[in-house]
Amino acid sequence: MTAHIVNTHEAKSRLSELIREAEEGRDVIVARNGRPVAKIIPWPPARPARVSGSWAGRVEYLSDVVGPDDEVATLVCDSAQRDLP
């Protein structure tokens, strides 16, 4: 789809028509002295409101799958000991 480029004077004169074009999915670019400076785009649809607790009953919480790792705990403790002055 090609973009529709208009100068600022034309955009002021035909703003309602250009907005309709943008709503229909056509790119509308406003240029000043041949240089693009703005783009008219349709407003995005509203996102549905977030509802707290919408995942309630859908997620099951289990205990730790991996469990404690003695080797990792030792490495962390040793690392902390080395960093002390």
PyMOL Python script that loads the backbone (N, CA, C, O; Angstrom):
from pymol import cmd

cmd.read_pdbstr("""\
ATOM      1  N   MET A   1       0.849  -1.175   0.000  1.00  0.00           N
ATOM      2  CA  MET A   1       0.000   0.000   0.000  1.00  0.00           C
ATOM      3  C   MET A   1       0.892   1.234   0.000  1.00  0.00           C
ATOM      4  O   MET A   1       1.856   1.307   0.761  1.00  0.00           O
ATOM      5  N   THR A   2       0.576   2.188  -0.838  1.00  0.00           N
ATOM      6  CA  THR A   2       1.369   3.404  -0.934  1.00  0.00           C
ATOM      7  C   THR A   2       0.893   4.435   0.076  1.00  0.00           C
ATOM      8  O   THR A   2      -0.268   4.446   0.485  1.00  0.00           O
ATOM      9  N   ALA A   3       1.803   5.284   0.460  1.00  0.00           N
ATOM     10  CA  ALA A   3       1.477   6.338   1.410  1.00  0.00           C
ATOM     11  C   ALA A   3       0.936   7.547   0.649  1.00  0.00           C
ATOM     12  O   ALA A   3       1.352   7.837  -0.472  1.00  0.00           O
ATOM     13  N   HIS A   4       0.023   8.224   1.273  1.00  0.00           N
ATOM     14  CA  HIS A   4      -0.545   9.458   0.720  1.00  0.00           C
ATOM     15  C   HIS A   4       0.186  10.609   1.399  1.00  0.00           C
ATOM     16  O   HIS A   4       0.044  10.813   2.605  1.00  0.00           O
ATOM     17  N   ILE A   5       0.972  11.368   0.623  1.00  0.00           N
ATOM     18  CA  ILE A   5       1.747  12.479   1.176  1.00  0.00           C
ATOM     19  C   ILE A   5       1.043  13.788   0.830  1.00  0.00           C
ATOM     20  O   ILE A   5       0.719  14.047  -0.329  1.00  0.00           O
ATOM     21  N   VAL A   6       0.814  14.605   1.852  1.00  0.00           N
ATOM     22  CA  VAL A   6       0.165  15.906   1.651  1.00  0.00           C
ATOM     23  C   VAL A   6       1.006  16.986   2.324  1.00  0.00           C
ATOM     24  O   VAL A   6       1.708  16.717   3.299  1.00  0.00           O
ATOM     25  N   ASN A   7       0.932  18.207   1.800  1.00  0.00           N
ATOM     26  CA  ASN A   7       1.643  19.296   2.463  1.00  0.00           C
ATOM     27  C   ASN A   7       0.772  19.847   3.598  1.00  0.00           C
ATOM     28  O   ASN A   7      -0.411  19.518   3.693  1.00  0.00           O
ATOM     29  N   THR A   8       1.349  20.666   4.437  1.00  0.00           N
ATOM     30  CA  THR A   8       0.636  21.147   5.625  1.00  0.00           C
ATOM     31  C   THR A   8      -0.603  21.960   5.273  1.00  0.00           C
ATOM     32  O   THR A   8      -1.622  21.855   5.956  1.00  0.00           O
ATOM     33  N   HIS A   9      -0.534  22.758   4.233  1.00  0.00           N
ATOM     34  CA  HIS A   9      -1.698  23.559   3.836  1.00  0.00           C
ATOM     35  C   HIS A   9      -2.856  22.646   3.417  1.00  0.00           C
ATOM     36  O   HIS A   9      -3.999  22.855   3.824  1.00  0.00           O
ATOM     37  N   GLU A  10      -2.551  21.645   2.607  1.00  0.00           N
ATOM     38  CA  GLU A  10      -3.585  20.701   2.176  1.00  0.00           C
ATOM     39  C   GLU A  10      -4.128  19.918   3.373  1.00  0.00           C
ATOM     40  O   GLU A  10      -5.327  19.651   3.445  1.00  0.00           O
ATOM     41  N   ALA A  11      -3.262  19.553   4.303  1.00  0.00           N
ATOM     42  CA  ALA A  11      -3.702  18.813   5.487  1.00  0.00           C
ATOM     43  C   ALA A  11      -4.678  19.640   6.320  1.00  0.00           C
ATOM     44  O   ALA A  11      -5.657  19.103   6.840  1.00  0.00           O
ATOM     45  N   LYS A  12      -4.418  20.953   6.452  1.00  0.00           N
ATOM     46  CA  LYS A  12      -5.336  21.814   7.200  1.00  0.00           C
ATOM     47  C   LYS A  12      -6.684  21.893   6.504  1.00  0.00           C
ATOM     48  O   LYS A  12      -7.725  21.913   7.161  1.00  0.00           O
ATOM     49  N   SER A  13      -6.672  21.938   5.191  1.00  0.00           N
ATOM     50  CA  SER A  13      -7.914  22.076   4.427  1.00  0.00           C
ATOM     51  C   SER A  13      -8.732  20.789   4.398  1.00  0.00           C
ATOM     52  O   SER A  13      -9.961  20.841   4.366  1.00  0.00           O
ATOM     53  N   ARG A  14      -8.068  19.636   4.408  1.00  0.00           N
ATOM     54  CA  ARG A  14      -8.753  18.359   4.221  1.00  0.00           C
ATOM     55  C   ARG A  14      -8.582  17.414   5.404  1.00  0.00           C
ATOM     56  O   ARG A  14      -8.591  16.198   5.215  1.00  0.00           O
ATOM     57  N   LEU A  15      -8.429  17.932   6.603  1.00  0.00           N
ATOM     58  CA  LEU A  15      -8.116  17.099   7.761  1.00  0.00           C
ATOM     59  C   LEU A  15      -9.137  15.985   7.984  1.00  0.00           C
ATOM     60  O   LEU A  15      -8.746  14.838   8.202  1.00  0.00           O
ATOM     61  N   SER A  16     -10.415  16.287   7.935  1.00  0.00           N
ATOM     62  CA  SER A  16     -11.435  15.254   8.168  1.00  0.00           C
ATOM     63  C   SER A  16     -11.312  14.118   7.161  1.00  0.00           C
ATOM     64  O   SER A  16     -11.419  12.947   7.526  1.00  0.00           O
ATOM     65  N   GLU A  17     -11.091  14.455   5.909  1.00  0.00           N
ATOM     66  CA  GLU A  17     -10.944  13.438   4.860  1.00  0.00           C
ATOM     67  C   GLU A  17      -9.687  12.591   5.081  1.00  0.00           C
ATOM     68  O   GLU A  17      -9.711  11.377   4.880  1.00  0.00           O
ATOM     69  N   LEU A  18      -8.603  13.227   5.490  1.00  0.00           N
ATOM     70  CA  LEU A  18      -7.355  12.510   5.737  1.00  0.00           C
ATOM     71  C   LEU A  18      -7.482  11.570   6.941  1.00  0.00           C
ATOM     72  O   LEU A  18      -6.915  10.477   6.950  1.00  0.00           O
ATOM     73  N   ILE A  19      -8.223  12.005   7.942  1.00  0.00           N
ATOM     74  CA  ILE A  19      -8.460  11.145   9.105  1.00  0.00           C
ATOM     75  C   ILE A  19      -9.251   9.910   8.685  1.00  0.00           C
ATOM     76  O   ILE A  19      -8.951   8.803   9.132  1.00  0.00           O
ATOM     77  N   ARG A  20     -10.256  10.088   7.833  1.00  0.00           N
ATOM     78  CA  ARG A  20     -11.023   8.942   7.332  1.00  0.00           C
ATOM     79  C   ARG A  20     -10.119   7.965   6.568  1.00  0.00           C
ATOM     80  O   ARG A  20     -10.249   6.749   6.710  1.00  0.00           O
ATOM     81  N   GLU A  21      -9.211   8.505   5.764  1.00  0.00           N
ATOM     82  CA  GLU A  21      -8.278   7.657   5.025  1.00  0.00           C
ATOM     83  C   GLU A  21      -7.418   6.841   5.986  1.00  0.00           C
ATOM     84  O   GLU A  21      -7.195   5.650   5.767  1.00  0.00           O
ATOM     85  N   ALA A  22      -6.936   7.481   7.049  1.00  0.00           N
ATOM     86  CA  ALA A  22      -6.113   6.775   8.033  1.00  0.00           C
ATOM     87  C   ALA A  22      -6.927   5.685   8.723  1.00  0.00           C
ATOM     88  O   ALA A  22      -6.417   4.590   8.964  1.00  0.00           O
ATOM     89  N   GLU A  23      -8.186   5.974   9.043  1.00  0.00           N
ATOM     90  CA  GLU A  23      -9.051   4.971   9.675  1.00  0.00           C
ATOM     91  C   GLU A  23      -9.262   3.765   8.776  1.00  0.00           C
ATOM     92  O   GLU A  23      -9.466   2.653   9.262  1.00  0.00           O
ATOM     93  N   GLU A  24      -9.215   3.981   7.473  1.00  0.00           N
ATOM     94  CA  GLU A  24      -9.393   2.895   6.517  1.00  0.00           C
ATOM     95  C   GLU A  24      -8.101   2.121   6.279  1.00  0.00           C
ATOM     96  O   GLU A  24      -8.092   1.150   5.523  1.00  0.00           O
ATOM     97  N   GLY A  25      -7.010   2.541   6.919  1.00  0.00           N
ATOM     98  CA  GLY A  25      -5.755   1.809   6.828  1.00  0.00           C
ATOM     99  C   GLY A  25      -4.725   2.380   5.881  1.00  0.00           C
ATOM    100  O   GLY A  25      -3.654   1.793   5.724  1.00  0.00           O
ATOM    101  N   ARG A  26      -5.003   3.484   5.253  1.00  0.00           N
ATOM    102  CA  ARG A  26      -4.051   4.104   4.332  1.00  0.00           C
ATOM    103  C   ARG A  26      -3.093   5.001   5.100  1.00  0.00           C
ATOM    104  O   ARG A  26      -3.518   5.748   5.981  1.00  0.00           O
ATOM    105  N   ASP A  27      -1.806   4.938   4.777  1.00  0.00           N
ATOM    106  CA  ASP A  27      -0.819   5.805   5.414  1.00  0.00           C
ATOM    107  C   ASP A  27      -0.981   7.236   4.910  1.00  0.00           C
ATOM    108  O   ASP A  27      -1.015   7.478   3.704  1.00  0.00           O
ATOM    109  N   VAL A  28      -1.080   8.176   5.836  1.00  0.00           N
ATOM    110  CA  VAL A  28      -1.185   9.592   5.488  1.00  0.00           C
ATOM    111  C   VAL A  28      -0.005  10.309   6.131  1.00  0.00           C
ATOM    112  O   VAL A  28       0.125  10.345   7.355  1.00  0.00           O
ATOM    113  N   ILE A  29       0.847  10.874   5.295  1.00  0.00           N
ATOM    114  CA  ILE A  29       2.040  11.560   5.783  1.00  0.00           C
ATOM    115  C   ILE A  29       1.920  13.047   5.461  1.00  0.00           C
ATOM    116  O   ILE A  29       1.597  13.432   4.338  1.00  0.00           O
ATOM    117  N   VAL A  30       2.187  13.874   6.475  1.00  0.00           N
ATOM    118  CA  VAL A  30       2.136  15.325   6.300  1.00  0.00           C
ATOM    119  C   VAL A  30       3.576  15.816   6.142  1.00  0.00           C
ATOM    120  O   VAL A  30       4.450  15.493   6.946  1.00  0.00           O
ATOM    121  N   ALA A  31       3.803  16.609   5.081  1.00  0.00           N
ATOM    122  CA  ALA A  31       5.149  17.103   4.792  1.00  0.00           C
ATOM    123  C   ALA A  31       5.177  18.628   4.833  1.00  0.00           C
ATOM    124  O   ALA A  31       4.198  19.295   4.498  1.00  0.00           O
ATOM    125  N   ARG A  32       6.310  19.154   5.247  1.00  0.00           N
ATOM    126  CA  ARG A  32       6.542  20.603   5.224  1.00  0.00           C
ATOM    127  C   ARG A  32       7.752  20.840   4.318  1.00  0.00           C
ATOM    128  O   ARG A  32       8.836  20.313   4.569  1.00  0.00           O
ATOM    129  N   ASN A  33       7.562  21.623   3.282  1.00  0.00           N
ATOM    130  CA  ASN A  33       8.625  21.889   2.292  1.00  0.00           C
ATOM    131  C   ASN A  33       9.173  20.586   1.699  1.00  0.00           C
ATOM    132  O   ASN A  33      10.374  20.460   1.458  1.00  0.00           O
ATOM    133  N   GLY A  34       8.275  19.619   1.468  1.00  0.00           N
ATOM    134  CA  GLY A  34       8.667  18.351   0.853  1.00  0.00           C
ATOM    135  C   GLY A  34       9.317  17.355   1.791  1.00  0.00           C
ATOM    136  O   GLY A  34       9.707  16.267   1.367  1.00  0.00           O
ATOM    137  N   ARG A  35       9.440  17.718   3.079  1.00  0.00           N
ATOM    138  CA  ARG A  35      10.088  16.835   4.055  1.00  0.00           C
ATOM    139  C   ARG A  35       9.024  16.297   5.011  1.00  0.00           C
ATOM    140  O   ARG A  35       8.324  17.084   5.648  1.00  0.00           O
ATOM    141  N   PRO A  36       8.886  14.958   5.126  1.00  0.00           N
ATOM    142  CA  PRO A  36       7.879  14.393   6.030  1.00  0.00           C
ATOM    143  C   PRO A  36       8.113  14.832   7.476  1.00  0.00           C
ATOM    144  O   PRO A  36       9.235  14.772   7.980  1.00  0.00           O
ATOM    145  N   VAL A  37       7.037  15.275   8.135  1.00  0.00           N
ATOM    146  CA  VAL A  37       7.157  15.729   9.522  1.00  0.00           C
ATOM    147  C   VAL A  37       6.158  15.055  10.461  1.00  0.00           C
ATOM    148  O   VAL A  37       6.342  15.083  11.677  1.00  0.00           O
ATOM    149  N   ALA A  38       5.097  14.449   9.909  1.00  0.00           N
ATOM    150  CA  ALA A  38       4.088  13.824  10.768  1.00  0.00           C
ATOM    151  C   ALA A  38       3.378  12.724   9.996  1.00  0.00           C
ATOM    152  O   ALA A  38       3.391  12.692   8.766  1.00  0.00           O
ATOM    153  N   LYS A  39       2.758  11.826  10.750  1.00  0.00           N
ATOM    154  CA  LYS A  39       2.001  10.735  10.149  1.00  0.00           C
ATOM    155  C   LYS A  39       0.666  10.646  10.871  1.00  0.00           C
ATOM    156  O   LYS A  39       0.616  10.633  12.101  1.00  0.00           O
ATOM    157  N   ILE A  40      -0.404  10.586  10.108  1.00  0.00           N
ATOM    158  CA  ILE A  40      -1.738  10.447  10.694  1.00  0.00           C
ATOM    159  C   ILE A  40      -2.062   8.960  10.708  1.00  0.00           C
ATOM    160  O   ILE A  40      -2.082   8.304   9.667  1.00  0.00           O
ATOM    161  N   ILE A  41      -2.314   8.441  11.904  1.00  0.00           N
ATOM    162  CA  ILE A  41      -2.618   7.017  12.061  1.00  0.00           C
ATOM    163  C   ILE A  41      -3.900   6.870  12.866  1.00  0.00           C
ATOM    164  O   ILE A  41      -4.247   7.773  13.628  1.00  0.00           O
ATOM    165  N   PRO A  42      -4.613   5.760  12.718  1.00  0.00           N
ATOM    166  CA  PRO A  42      -5.819   5.568  13.527  1.00  0.00           C
ATOM    167  C   PRO A  42      -5.455   5.282  14.985  1.00  0.00           C
ATOM    168  O   PRO A  42      -4.394   4.732  15.278  1.00  0.00           O
ATOM    169  N   TRP A  43      -6.346   5.662  15.882  1.00  0.00           N
ATOM    170  CA  TRP A  43      -6.143   5.399  17.299  1.00  0.00           C
ATOM    171  C   TRP A  43      -6.285   3.897  17.535  1.00  0.00           C
ATOM    172  O   TRP A  43      -7.229   3.288  17.032  1.00  0.00           O
ATOM    173  N   PRO A  44      -5.363   3.281  18.295  1.00  0.00           N
ATOM    174  CA  PRO A  44      -5.462   1.838  18.516  1.00  0.00           C
ATOM    175  C   PRO A  44      -6.686   1.495  19.362  1.00  0.00           C
ATOM    176  O   PRO A  44      -7.106   2.305  20.189  1.00  0.00           O
ATOM    177  N   PRO A  45      -7.263   0.314  19.170  1.00  0.00           N
ATOM    178  CA  PRO A  45      -8.422  -0.065  19.974  1.00  0.00           C
ATOM    179  C   PRO A  45      -8.039  -0.195  21.451  1.00  0.00           C
ATOM    180  O   PRO A  45      -6.896  -0.510  21.782  1.00  0.00           O
ATOM    181  N   ALA A  46      -8.992   0.047  22.312  1.00  0.00           N
ATOM    182  CA  ALA A  46      -8.733  -0.032  23.752  1.00  0.00           C
ATOM    183  C   ALA A  46      -8.451  -1.473  24.152  1.00  0.00           C
ATOM    184  O   ALA A  46      -9.094  -2.407  23.671  1.00  0.00           O
ATOM    185  N   ARG A  47      -7.486  -1.633  25.034  1.00  0.00           N
ATOM    186  CA  ARG A  47      -7.184  -2.972  25.543  1.00  0.00           C
ATOM    187  C   ARG A  47      -8.193  -3.307  26.630  1.00  0.00           C
ATOM    188  O   ARG A  47      -8.649  -2.418  27.350  1.00  0.00           O
ATOM    189  N   PRO A  48      -8.540  -4.568  26.753  1.00  0.00           N
ATOM    190  CA  PRO A  48      -9.488  -4.933  27.804  1.00  0.00           C
ATOM    191  C   PRO A  48      -8.904  -4.636  29.188  1.00  0.00           C
ATOM    192  O   PRO A  48      -7.695  -4.731  29.399  1.00  0.00           O
ATOM    193  N   ALA A  49      -9.772  -4.279  30.112  1.00  0.00           N
ATOM    194  CA  ALA A  49      -9.330  -3.962  31.469  1.00  0.00           C
ATOM    195  C   ALA A  49      -8.766  -5.207  32.137  1.00  0.00           C
ATOM    196  O   ALA A  49      -9.280  -6.311  31.961  1.00  0.00           O
ATOM    197  N   ARG A  50      -7.710  -5.011  32.898  1.00  0.00           N
ATOM    198  CA  ARG A  50      -7.109  -6.131  33.628  1.00  0.00           C
ATOM    199  C   ARG A  50      -7.942  -6.416  34.860  1.00  0.00           C
ATOM    200  O   ARG A  50      -8.352  -5.503  35.577  1.00  0.00           O
ATOM    201  N   VAL A  51      -8.182  -7.678  35.092  1.00  0.00           N
ATOM    202  CA  VAL A  51      -8.972  -8.086  36.245  1.00  0.00           C
ATOM    203  C   VAL A  51      -8.074  -8.889  37.180  1.00  0.00           C
ATOM    204  O   VAL A  51      -7.540  -9.931  36.801  1.00  0.00           O
ATOM    205  N   SER A  52      -7.914  -8.390  38.408  1.00  0.00           N
ATOM    206  CA  SER A  52      -7.066  -9.125  39.336  1.00  0.00           C
ATOM    207  C   SER A  52      -7.744 -10.432  39.720  1.00  0.00           C
ATOM    208  O   SER A  52      -8.961 -10.496  39.893  1.00  0.00           O
ATOM    209  N   GLY A  53      -6.939 -11.454  39.846  1.00  0.00           N
ATOM    210  CA  GLY A  53      -7.462 -12.761  40.223  1.00  0.00           C
ATOM    211  C   GLY A  53      -7.988 -13.570  39.051  1.00  0.00           C
ATOM    212  O   GLY A  53      -8.607 -14.614  39.258  1.00  0.00           O
ATOM    213  N   SER A  54      -7.759 -13.121  37.841  1.00  0.00           N
ATOM    214  CA  SER A  54      -8.303 -13.849  36.688  1.00  0.00           C
ATOM    215  C   SER A  54      -7.625 -15.202  36.487  1.00  0.00           C
ATOM    216  O   SER A  54      -8.173 -16.065  35.801  1.00  0.00           O
ATOM    217  N   TRP A  55      -6.450 -15.402  37.067  1.00  0.00           N
ATOM    218  CA  TRP A  55      -5.764 -16.696  36.976  1.00  0.00           C
ATOM    219  C   TRP A  55      -6.069 -17.583  38.182  1.00  0.00           C
ATOM    220  O   TRP A  55      -5.550 -18.695  38.275  1.00  0.00           O
ATOM    221  N   ALA A  56      -6.893 -17.111  39.091  1.00  0.00           N
ATOM    222  CA  ALA A  56      -7.215 -17.899  40.290  1.00  0.00           C
ATOM    223  C   ALA A  56      -7.826 -19.237  39.888  1.00  0.00           C
ATOM    224  O   ALA A  56      -8.754 -19.298  39.081  1.00  0.00           O
ATOM    225  N   GLY A  57      -7.289 -20.298  40.464  1.00  0.00           N
ATOM    226  CA  GLY A  57      -7.794 -21.639  40.176  1.00  0.00           C
ATOM    227  C   GLY A  57      -7.218 -22.262  38.925  1.00  0.00           C
ATOM    228  O   GLY A  57      -7.462 -23.440  38.660  1.00  0.00           O
ATOM    229  N   ARG A  58      -6.461 -21.506  38.147  1.00  0.00           N
ATOM    230  CA  ARG A  58      -5.871 -22.038  36.909  1.00  0.00           C
ATOM    231  C   ARG A  58      -4.417 -22.455  37.084  1.00  0.00           C
ATOM    232  O   ARG A  58      -3.883 -23.216  36.276  1.00  0.00           O
ATOM    233  N   VAL A  59      -3.780 -21.961  38.133  1.00  0.00           N
ATOM    234  CA  VAL A  59      -2.368 -22.232  38.349  1.00  0.00           C
ATOM    235  C   VAL A  59      -2.215 -23.046  39.620  1.00  0.00           C
ATOM    236  O   VAL A  59      -2.815 -22.743  40.651  1.00  0.00           O
ATOM    237  N   GLU A  60      -1.402 -24.082  39.526  1.00  0.00           N
ATOM    238  CA  GLU A  60      -1.167 -24.927  40.694  1.00  0.00           C
ATOM    239  C   GLU A  60       0.253 -24.665  41.197  1.00  0.00           C
ATOM    240  O   GLU A  60       1.214 -24.754  40.433  1.00  0.00           O
ATOM    241  N   TYR A  61       0.376 -24.348  42.459  1.00  0.00           N
ATOM    242  CA  TYR A  61       1.679 -24.093  43.055  1.00  0.00           C
ATOM    243  C   TYR A  61       2.196 -25.378  43.669  1.00  0.00           C
ATOM    244  O   TYR A  61       1.524 -25.993  44.497  1.00  0.00           O
ATOM    245  N   LEU A  62       3.387 -25.782  43.266  1.00  0.00           N
ATOM    246  CA  LEU A  62       4.003 -26.991  43.794  1.00  0.00           C
ATOM    247  C   LEU A  62       5.201 -26.608  44.647  1.00  0.00           C
ATOM    248  O   LEU A  62       5.666 -25.468  44.614  1.00  0.00           O
ATOM    249  N   SER A  63       5.689 -27.568  45.404  1.00  0.00           N
ATOM    250  CA  SER A  63       6.885 -27.294  46.193  1.00  0.00           C
ATOM    251  C   SER A  63       8.076 -27.199  45.236  1.00  0.00           C
ATOM    252  O   SER A  63       7.931 -27.415  44.033  1.00  0.00           O
ATOM    253  N   ASP A  64       9.227 -26.883  45.765  1.00  0.00           N
ATOM    254  CA  ASP A  64      10.434 -26.724  44.955  1.00  0.00           C
ATOM    255  C   ASP A  64      10.696 -27.986  44.141  1.00  0.00           C
ATOM    256  O   ASP A  64      10.787 -29.077  44.704  1.00  0.00           O
ATOM    257  N   VAL A  65      10.816 -27.851  42.846  1.00  0.00           N
ATOM    258  CA  VAL A  65      10.999 -28.997  41.963  1.00  0.00           C
ATOM    259  C   VAL A  65      12.411 -29.551  42.072  1.00  0.00           C
ATOM    260  O   VAL A  65      12.606 -30.767  42.057  1.00  0.00           O
ATOM    261  N   VAL A  66      13.389 -28.672  42.182  1.00  0.00           N
ATOM    262  CA  VAL A  66      14.777 -29.112  42.181  1.00  0.00           C
ATOM    263  C   VAL A  66      15.233 -29.481  43.585  1.00  0.00           C
ATOM    264  O   VAL A  66      15.941 -30.471  43.767  1.00  0.00           O
ATOM    265  N   GLY A  67      14.845 -28.717  44.550  1.00  0.00           N
ATOM    266  CA  GLY A  67      15.295 -28.968  45.916  1.00  0.00           C
ATOM    267  C   GLY A  67      16.630 -28.300  46.169  1.00  0.00           C
ATOM    268  O   GLY A  67      17.252 -27.776  45.244  1.00  0.00           O
ATOM    269  N   PRO A  68      17.074 -28.315  47.415  1.00  0.00           N
ATOM    270  CA  PRO A  68      18.346 -27.666  47.743  1.00  0.00           C
ATOM    271  C   PRO A  68      19.515 -28.446  47.140  1.00  0.00           C
ATOM    272  O   PRO A  68      19.479 -29.672  47.036  1.00  0.00           O
ATOM    273  N   ASP A  69      20.537 -27.713  46.752  1.00  0.00           N
ATOM    274  CA  ASP A  69      21.733 -28.327  46.177  1.00  0.00           C
ATOM    275  C   ASP A  69      22.901 -28.000  47.096  1.00  0.00           C
ATOM    276  O   ASP A  69      23.338 -26.851  47.164  1.00  0.00           O
ATOM    277  N   ASP A  70      23.402 -28.993  47.795  1.00  0.00           N
ATOM    278  CA  ASP A  70      24.478 -28.778  48.768  1.00  0.00           C
ATOM    279  C   ASP A  70      25.737 -28.224  48.115  1.00  0.00           C
ATOM    280  O   ASP A  70      26.423 -27.388  48.703  1.00  0.00           O
ATOM    281  N   GLU A  71      26.046 -28.686  46.898  1.00  0.00           N
ATOM    282  CA  GLU A  71      27.246 -28.223  46.215  1.00  0.00           C
ATOM    283  C   GLU A  71      27.150 -26.728  45.894  1.00  0.00           C
ATOM    284  O   GLU A  71      28.119 -25.990  46.074  1.00  0.00           O
ATOM    285  N   VAL A  72      25.993 -26.289  45.423  1.00  0.00           N
ATOM    286  CA  VAL A  72      25.804 -24.874  45.094  1.00  0.00           C
ATOM    287  C   VAL A  72      25.862 -24.036  46.373  1.00  0.00           C
ATOM    288  O   VAL A  72      26.478 -22.971  46.388  1.00  0.00           O
ATOM    289  N   ALA A  73      25.224 -24.514  47.445  1.00  0.00           N
ATOM    290  CA  ALA A  73      25.246 -23.786  48.715  1.00  0.00           C
ATOM    291  C   ALA A  73      26.674 -23.623  49.211  1.00  0.00           C
ATOM    292  O   ALA A  73      27.035 -22.561  49.718  1.00  0.00           O
ATOM    293  N   THR A  74      27.486 -24.656  49.073  1.00  0.00           N
ATOM    294  CA  THR A  74      28.890 -24.586  49.497  1.00  0.00           C
ATOM    295  C   THR A  74      29.655 -23.572  48.663  1.00  0.00           C
ATOM    296  O   THR A  74      30.435 -22.787  49.201  1.00  0.00           O
ATOM    297  N   LEU A  75      29.436 -23.581  47.344  1.00  0.00           N
ATOM    298  CA  LEU A  75      30.119 -22.622  46.473  1.00  0.00           C
ATOM    299  C   LEU A  75      29.749 -21.187  46.838  1.00  0.00           C
ATOM    300  O   LEU A  75      30.609 -20.307  46.841  1.00  0.00           O
ATOM    301  N   VAL A  76      28.477 -20.948  47.144  1.00  0.00           N
ATOM    302  CA  VAL A  76      28.041 -19.600  47.517  1.00  0.00           C
ATOM    303  C   VAL A  76      28.694 -19.181  48.823  1.00  0.00           C
ATOM    304  O   VAL A  76      29.193 -18.061  48.934  1.00  0.00           O
ATOM    305  N   CYS A  77      28.696 -20.054  49.801  1.00  0.00           N
ATOM    306  CA  CYS A  77      29.308 -19.728  51.100  1.00  0.00           C
ATOM    307  C   CYS A  77      30.811 -19.462  50.935  1.00  0.00           C
ATOM    308  O   CYS A  77      31.349 -18.511  51.502  1.00  0.00           O
ATOM    309  N   ASP A  78      31.478 -20.320  50.150  1.00  0.00           N
ATOM    310  CA  ASP A  78      32.917 -20.132  49.948  1.00  0.00           C
ATOM    311  C   ASP A  78      33.187 -18.793  49.252  1.00  0.00           C
ATOM    312  O   ASP A  78      34.125 -18.078  49.604  1.00  0.00           O
ATOM    313  N   SER A  79      32.365 -18.471  48.275  1.00  0.00           N
ATOM    314  CA  SER A  79      32.520 -17.205  47.551  1.00  0.00           C
ATOM    315  C   SER A  79      32.344 -16.024  48.487  1.00  0.00           C
ATOM    316  O   SER A  79      33.095 -15.051  48.409  1.00  0.00           O
ATOM    317  N   ALA A  80      31.365 -16.099  49.368  1.00  0.00           N
ATOM    318  CA  ALA A  80      31.122 -15.017  50.321  1.00  0.00           C
ATOM    319  C   ALA A  80      32.287 -14.885  51.292  1.00  0.00           C
ATOM    320  O   ALA A  80      32.661 -13.772  51.663  1.00  0.00           O
ATOM    321  N   GLN A  81      32.864 -16.011  51.706  1.00  0.00           N
ATOM    322  CA  GLN A  81      34.010 -15.989  52.627  1.00  0.00           C
ATOM    323  C   GLN A  81      35.219 -15.319  51.988  1.00  0.00           C
ATOM    324  O   GLN A  81      35.950 -14.583  52.652  1.00  0.00           O
ATOM    325  N   ARG A  82      35.432 -15.577  50.679  1.00  0.00           N
ATOM    326  CA  ARG A  82      36.581 -15.026  49.977  1.00  0.00           C
ATOM    327  C   ARG A  82      36.445 -13.516  49.806  1.00  0.00           C
ATOM    328  O   ARG A  82      37.450 -12.805  49.785  1.00  0.00           O
ATOM    329  N   ASP A  83      35.237 -13.026  49.686  1.00  0.00           N
ATOM    330  CA  ASP A  83      35.020 -11.594  49.436  1.00  0.00           C
ATOM    331  C   ASP A  83      35.158 -10.739  50.689  1.00  0.00           C
ATOM    332  O   ASP A  83      35.233  -9.514  50.604  1.00  0.00           O
ATOM    333  N   LEU A  84      35.190 -11.385  51.848  1.00  0.00           N
ATOM    334  CA  LEU A  84      35.317 -10.617  53.094  1.00  0.00           C
ATOM    335  C   LEU A  84      36.758 -10.143  53.266  1.00  0.00           C
ATOM    336  O   LEU A  84      37.691 -10.852  52.888  1.00  0.00           O
ATOM    337  N   PRO A  85      36.946  -8.959  53.829  1.00  0.00           N
ATOM    338  CA  PRO A  85      38.320  -8.436  54.023  1.00  0.00           C
ATOM    339  C   PRO A  85      39.048  -9.156  55.122  1.00  0.00           C
ATOM    340  O   PRO A  85      40.202  -8.840  55.409  1.00  0.00           O
TER     341      PRO A  85
END
""", "prot")
cmd.dss("prot")
cmd.show_as("cartoon", "prot")
cmd.util.cbc("prot")
cmd.orient("prot")
